Amino acid sequence: MLTSKLYVVNSIELISSVQRLPKILAFPPIEAKFAMTICASSKEGNEVIANNLNGEEGDWGYSHDVYKSMNSALAPGPGLDGMNRIMIQNLAHSLDKLKTQEGQAVVMELGKWTRHEITMATTNSVYGKFNPFNDPKVESAFWEFEAGLVMILIDRMPSLTARKACRARDLVGDAFRLYFEAKHHEYGSTLVQNRYDTSMPNKISVEDIARFEVGNTIAILVNTAPVYTKETNGTRRTIDITSVKQDCPILTSTFQEVLRQRTLGAQVRQVIQDTMLDGWMADISSRKM
């Protein structure tokens, strides 16, 4: 990044143009570099990822297969509904535990409580009853790792500059290795099953599957929002969360529009070949945001 050009695109028209050129202005090379750096995968695993990474030779390879399997698991349907249902049930149970006698108060560190409950609800929904995060040491290590992500991404002797984060990453990776070796993913969500089933035919080792799963956990936790439930006059009202999208179109549309307007994020792309965008030249030595 320090020696390459960086173009910042904030025009809606140009953003649309960028998105229409996924092979030339590509995301997979960026994601692969992120995974290799963050997860500390093996040389063999990195070679598998790099093979036909951007689909230059057709729709095959690990990158193509894992995208396809994840899209299938996260598409509207039983797989996604099952994860949502488990997460909401977990959060509802957490809120029920806060119920006290009238006039009493619950004192807590709200930030820590929220992070813990969201972490457990989310990972339970993905990894099932053998969730590695059931071990408090694994949960604590993950957030230790997350706190040192920037230093690891800088990639300047991270074993020295981000020693604690690297050790924490290794601890979480070992927990996932045991999880996959014991076939506990078979009790997890369609998402984790699909990722495993896609990795094995592509000759990704169990050790690397576990390391990549540490990176996947970053995605499932940092994109999670809390849920609020309420009980009135001793009567519990239950909402079928899977019907909300169909029966509450205005609520769903409002939620999606809030995310569209307020979500902060940048889509990074790597320029695979020189190209023109509305008179602007993007050359192969650059990355595009």
C-alpha positions, -999 to +999 in steps of 0.1 A: +000+000+000+028+024+007+043+020-027+011+017-048-014+043-060-047+046-043-078+059-060-107+070-039-141+067-057-170+086-041-191+092-072-222+071-074-218+068-112-182+057-110-190+033-081-215+016-104-189+014-131-164-002-107-189-028-097-196-037-133-159-047-137-154-075-111-127-093-131-107-061-139-113-042-106-113-073-084-119-080-047-106-116-044-069-106-045-075-082-016-094-108+004-068-134-002-040-111+009-060-102+040-066-139+048-030-149+043-018-121+065-044-122+093-047-160+095-011-170+091-020-199+069+005-223+055+024-219+023+005-248+008-028-233+018-019-199+003-010-216-030-044-232-031-061-198-025-040-182-052-048-208-078-072-192-104-079-167-076-099-142-098-114-168-121-092-159-151-093-196-162-130-202-156-154-208-127-133-232-106-109-231-077-111-225-040-120-188-043-149-195-066-161-226-047-161-209-012-180-178-025-206-201-041-210-222-009-213-191+014-238-174-009-259-205-008-258-207+030-266-170+035-293-168+009-329-164+022-340-198+033-338-225+060-301-221+066-302-184+072-335-186+091-320-213+114-290-191+123-313-161+130-336-182+151-308-196+173-293-162+178-326-146+188-333-174+212-299-170+228-304-132+232-339-137+246-325-161+272-298-136+281-324-108+286-346-132+307-317-137+331-317-099+338-353-101+352-353-091+388-378-085+416-397-052+414-377-023+427-343-041+422-317-031+398-291-050+378-256-034+378-232-044+350-205-031+327-228-027+297-202-027+270-186-060+282-221-076+288-233-067+253-201-079+236-202-112+255-239-119+248-236-109+211-205-130+207-221-161+222-254-157+204-237-152+171-211-180+174-237-204+188-259-198+157-229-206+134-210-233+153-237-252+171-237-270+205-199-276+203-191-239+197-154-233+206-164-200+221-181-219+249-146-219+265-142-184+280-104-186+272-113-188+235-137-159+237-112-137+255-084-147+231-105-138+201-110-102+214-073-100+223-065-110+187-091-085+173-075-056+193-042-063+175-055-066+140-040-034+127-005-043+138-008-077+122-021-061+089+008-038+088+028-071+085+061-058+098+074-087+121+040-092+137+055-119+159+073-091+177+051-060+171+018-079+178+030-107+200-001-109+222-025-108+193-006-135+174-006-158+205-043-152+209-050-160+173-031-192+176-051-202+207-084-196+188-070-215+158-061-245+179-097-245+193-111-246+158-087-273+148-100-295+176-136-286+166-131-297+130-110-328+138-139-340+160-164-333+132-183-310+154-191-288+124-216-314+115-237-301+144-232-265+133-249-243+107-251-248+069-226-220+067-198-237+086-206-271+070-204-256+035-171-239+042-156-272+054-171-292+026-157-268+001-122-267+016-116-304+017-119-311-021-096-282-027-070-299-005-070-273+023-057-290+054-077-291+086-051-268+102-056-242+075-094-246+076-092-238+113-069-208+107-092-194+080-122-199+103-105-174+128-107-148+100-143-158+092-152-152+128-141-116+124-168-112+097-196-128+116-190-108+148-182-073+136-214-073+114-238-083+142-263-059+159-281-064+192-318-074+195-344-060+220-374-080+233-401-071+258-425-087+281-456-068+292-479-075+322-466-111+325-476-119+289-449-129+265-455-121+228-436-142+203-426-130+168-419-155+140-387-138+128-388-157+095-421-140+086-410-104+093-395-100+058-427-111+042-453-097+065-436-064+075-423-049+042-422-013+055-402-023+086-379-044+065-374-016+039-368+010+067-342-013+083-324-018+050-325+019+041-310+028+075-282+004+069-277+018+034-276+054+046-256+050+079-233+020+074-197+030+072-175+009+050-152+009+020-151-016-008-115-021-018-106-034-052-073-043-069-067-032-105-059-063-125-053-045-158-051-009-170-086+005-176-105+037-182-133+050-159-151+080-173-118+095-186-098+084-156-070+059-161-066+033-134-033+015-139-023-020-128+000-008-100-029+007-080-057-003-057-091+012-060-115+021-031 
